[in-house]
Amino acid sequence: MSGTARPLSPSLDIARRVAELRWRVADWRGQGLRVGLVPTMGALHDGHLSLVRGALGECDRVVASLFVNPTQFGANEDIARYPRDEAADGAKLAAAGAHLLYAPELGDMYAADHATTVAVAGLTDGLCGPFRPGHFAGVATVVTKLLNQATPDRAYFGEKDFQQLQVIRRLARDLDMPVEIVGMPTLREADGLAMSSRNRYLGEAERRVAAGLPRTMAAVLARLAARPLDVAGALDWGSGELARAGFARIDYLTLADPETLQPLDRADRPARLFAAAWVGATRLIDNVALMGGAPGAH
């Protein structure tokens, strides 16, 4: 089969079909090159591009995928207003040095009669799981498909979506996939807010409220470092601070084990502080690490 990937820019080709992607990857493999994959849903920001840069530092060729996956959105979630601008995203990827954009159509990713779903138990029971039914099954399914389609040596995901990262690590391990799942540190705006495609939904006043999330989490970590046996008190205080800052709803503020994601009632070992809270109609998530009782953001 000949290559049919079409140029999106002078330095970035685009593939729409699985066969096009596989032909390009097979060609690279024939040259002995290592391949990295950066899965995205578009609306790219510097956090996404840091994944591309990380992949370029470890791989010879980098594929970035762009697919707004409908199966990970709930009935009342924001897929209809999720921002889409393939040309702008392609320009950013080209500037960052990616070699190929894989942008499949919905019908190519999911056949009309598709009947298979990948679900990861345990890790999805807490945190965002109860608030977004079916979300992680949608993520696990589409990532499994992307890993099978691109067959990368390494795939790169941001630690901002830490629960998602752990779910993907587990599915790759449990399904014996020959790929290394690489987590990359969260990038933040000047005010500390974790970079996210959903930040663009925030108005000016909402953005000021949103900046209170990382500030409050840092303060909670400081309290936990000072009083590691009073996790409940620190979390109650933090939830109150978020409410006072103007967050409309707090889904959770939880200290959890970074591997199992199970809640902890003592902060005397490595742990991670997780939060999900609403500013108006926008749900923000974040997490920061507590390493050995000393706070540190990742």
Secondary structure by P-SEA (a helix, b strand, c coil): cccccccccccbbbbccaaaaaaaaaaaaaabbbbbbbbbcccccaaaaaaaaaaaacccbbbbbbcccccccccccccccccccaaaaaaaaaaacccbbbbbcccccccccccbbbbbcccccccccccccaaaaaaaaaaaaaaaaccccbbbbbccaaaaaaaaaaaaaaacccbbbbbbcccccccccccccccccccaaaaaaaaaaaaaaaaaaaaaaacccaaaaaaaaaaaaaaaaccccccccccccccccccccccccbbbbbbccccccbbbbbcccccccccccc
